[in-house]
Amino acid sequence: MAIVGAEYCDPEERVLTVRKTSHFSPGDGFAAYDHRTGGLAFRADTYGRGHGGGAASAGELALLGPGGEPLLTVRRRRPSLHQRWEGFLGARADGQKPLFSARRSSFLGGAAAGAVVELLPPPSSSPPGAAPELLRVDGSFARRCCRVVAAPRAEGEKAKLVAEIRRKVDEGTRVVMGRDVFVLKVSPGFDAAFAMGIVLVLDQIAGDEPGADAGADALDAKIW
C-alpha cells in the first residue's frame, strides 16, 4: 500500500525503534531506526522554516528521510470544531491538497482515546464523490500500546492490521523502557513513512496525557 512512496513498502514486516529526541512539547523531535540495520530511517521535527530542512512553517511537523529530504508535512487544521490534523506529501506548498486527515475518535479525551485517519483520494484521479479510505487507531498511544487497522474496502473483506505501536523492551534486562523509546511494527506491504506520519499526529493528539504510565508493568515483555 504505497502512500508516500513504493520504496517505503517493505515486502516483509518492518520494525522501527522510535526515539523521542526533544521534550519541550509533544512532537518536537523523533528519530526512527531500522531494527534490521540499525540505521536511521526517518526523523522528524517541528522547529519551522530555517531549522535544518524542517517543517515548512512554524507549528508544522516535518517527517524527513535519513538524508533530510521532506516526505510529509503535518499541521493542525484551523479553524476546526474538533481537534483535526492534516498531512501533505513532501514539503507543503500553498494551495496543496492534503493527503490525509486525522482526528481523535473520542472527544471525551483520556489516555485510551484512539484516532481515525482518512486517506483522501487524489482529486485528479478519483471519480466525483469517492469515499476516503479509513484507518482506525485502537488503544492508547499515550501508553505506547495501540494498533492501526485499515477498514474493509469491500463487502466481505475483513479489517487488516497495518501497524502496531508497543513499548520497547530492553533485550538484555527484559525491562520495559520509558515512553520516549518505543517500537513501531509495520505490516508487510504497508508504507512505513505513512505509518510514521500517523505517529506524529498521535503524539500531538494524545502523546503526553497524564497517567499514561499507569499499568505499564502489565505490558507483555515477551512480545519484543
C-alpha positions in Angstrom: 0.0 0.0 0.0 2.2 2.8 -1.3 1.1 6.2 0.0 4.3 8.3 0.4 6.3 6.0 -1.9 6.7 2.4 -3.0 10.3 2.4 -1.6 8.8 2.6 1.9 6.7 -0.6 1.4 8.8 -3.5 2.5 7.6 -7.0 1.4 8.5 -8.2 4.9 7.4 -6.9 8.3 9.5 -3.8 9.2 10.3 -2.9 12.8 11.4 0.5 13.7 12.8 1.7 17.1 11.5 5.2 17.6 13.2 7.6 20.0 11.8 11.0 21.1 14.6 13.4 20.7 13.2 16.5 22.4 10.9 17.1 25.4 9.8 20.7 25.2 6.4 19.8 23.8 4.8 16.8 22.1 6.2 16.0 18.7 9.3 18.3 18.9 11.5 15.6 17.6 11.7 11.9 16.7 14.3 9.6 15.2 13.3 6.2 13.9 15.9 3.4 13.4 15.6 0.3 11.3 15.7 -2.8 13.6 17.5 -4.9 11.0 20.3 -2.5 10.0 20.4 -0.1 13.0 20.5 2.8 10.5 18.4 6.0 10.7 15.2 5.5 8.7 13.2 8.7 9.4 13.5 11.8 11.6 11.0 14.5 12.4 10.9 17.9 13.9 8.6 20.9 14.4 11.0 23.8 14.5 9.7 25.5 11.4 11.4 27.2 8.5 15.2 27.7 8.7 16.0 24.8 11.0 17.9 22.2 9.0 15.2 21.5 6.4 12.4 21.0 8.9 8.8 21.9 8.7 7.6 24.5 6.1 6.4 26.9 8.7 6.3 27.3 12.5 3.8 24.9 14.1 4.0 22.3 11.3 5.7 18.9 11.7 8.1 17.6 9.1 8.8 14.0 8.5 12.2 13.6 6.8 14.1 10.8 5.3 17.6 9.9 6.6 19.2 12.5 4.3 16.9 15.3 5.3 14.6 15.0 2.3 10.9 16.1 3.2 8.5 13.2 3.0 5.4 14.5 4.8 4.3 17.8 6.4 1.6 17.6 9.1 -0.3 20.5 10.6 -3.3 21.2 12.8 -6.3 22.2 10.8 -7.7 25.7 11.7 -10.4 26.5 12.3 -11.7 23.1 13.4 -14.6 22.3 15.8 -12.7 19.2 17.0 -9.0 18.6 17.1 -8.2 17.6 13.5 -4.8 17.3 11.7 -3.9 17.2 8.0 -0.9 15.6 6.3 0.6 16.8 3.0 3.0 14.9 0.7 6.5 16.4 0.8 7.1 20.0 1.9 3.7 21.6 1.9 3.0 24.4 -0.6 0.3 27.0 -0.5 -2.9 25.6 -2.1 -1.7 22.0 -1.9 -4.5 19.5 -1.1 -4.0 17.2 1.9 -3.0 13.6 1.5 -4.8 12.5 4.7 -6.6 13.9 7.7 -6.8 12.6 11.3 -8.9 13.2 14.4 -9.4 11.8 17.8 -12.1 9.1 17.7 -13.4 10.0 21.1 -14.0 13.6 22.1 -14.2 12.7 25.7 -10.4 12.5 25.9 -8.5 10.2 28.2 -5.4 8.2 27.6 -7.3 5.4 25.9 -8.8 7.6 23.2 -8.0 6.4 19.7 -8.0 8.2 16.4 -9.5 7.9 12.9 -7.3 8.6 9.9 -8.8 9.3 6.5 -6.7 8.8 3.4 -8.1 11.3 0.9 -8.3 10.3 -2.7 -6.3 12.5 -5.2 -8.7 14.9 -6.9 -7.2 14.3 -10.4 -7.5 10.6 -10.4 -10.7 9.9 -8.4 -14.3 9.8 -9.5 -16.6 12.5 -8.0 -17.8 11.6 -4.6 -15.1 9.0 -4.0 -15.0 8.0 -0.3 -11.8 8.2 1.6 -10.0 5.1 2.9 -10.3 4.8 6.6 -7.8 3.6 9.2 -8.6 3.3 12.8 -6.2 3.6 15.7 -7.3 1.4 18.7 -5.7 1.5 22.1 -3.6 4.2 23.7 -0.7 5.9 22.0 0.0 7.8 25.3 0.8 4.4 26.8 2.6 3.3 23.6 0.1 0.4 23.2 -2.1 0.7 20.1 -2.9 -0.8 16.7 -3.6 0.8 13.3 -6.2 -1.1 11.4 -7.4 -0.5 7.8 -11.1 -0.6 7.4 -12.6 -3.1 4.9 -12.8 -1.6 1.4 -15.4 -4.0 0.0 -18.2 -6.2 1.3 -16.9 -9.4 2.7 -13.4 -8.1 3.5 -12.0 -8.0 7.0 -10.3 -5.2 8.7 -6.5 -5.5 8.4 -3.8 -4.7 10.9 -1.2 -2.4 9.2 0.9 -1.1 12.1 1.4 -1.6 15.8 3.0 0.6 18.5 4.4 -1.1 21.6 6.7 -0.2 24.5 10.3 -1.1 23.9 11.8 -3.9 26.0 15.5 -4.0 26.7 16.7 -7.3 25.1 19.3 -7.8 27.8 17.5 -7.0 31.0 13.9 -7.6 29.8 12.9 -4.3 31.4 10.2 -2.1 29.8 11.8 1.1 28.7 10.3 4.6 29.2 7.8 6.1 26.8 10.5 8.1 25.0 11.6 4.9 23.2 9.1 2.7 21.6 8.6 0.2 18.8 6.7 0.7 15.5 5.9 -2.5 13.7 4.8 -2.1 10.1 3.0 -4.9 8.4 4.4 -6.3 5.1 3.5 -4.1 2.1 2.3 -1.1 4.2 4.0 2.3 3.8 6.4 2.8 6.7 6.8 6.6 6.0 3.0 7.0 6.2 3.0 4.9 9.4 5.5 7.4 10.9 3.2 10.2 9.8 0.5 8.7 11.9 2.9 8.5 14.8 3.5 12.3 14.5 -0.3 13.0 14.6 -0.9 10.6 17.5 1.8 12.3 19.5 0.1 15.6 19.0 -3.3 14.3 19.9 -2.5 12.2 22.9 1.2 11.7 23.3 1.7 13.1 26.8 -1.6 12.7 28.6 -1.4 12.4 32.4 -1.3 8.9 33.8 0.0 7.4 30.6 2.4 5.2 32.6 -0.3 3.7 34.6 -0.4 -0.1 34.2 2.8 -0.2 32.2 4.0 -3.1 34.1 1.2 -5.2 32.7 2.6 -5.0 29.2 3.7 -8.3 27.8 7.5 -8.0 27.7 7.8 -11.2 25.7 6.5 -9.5 22.5 9.7 -7.6 21.8 
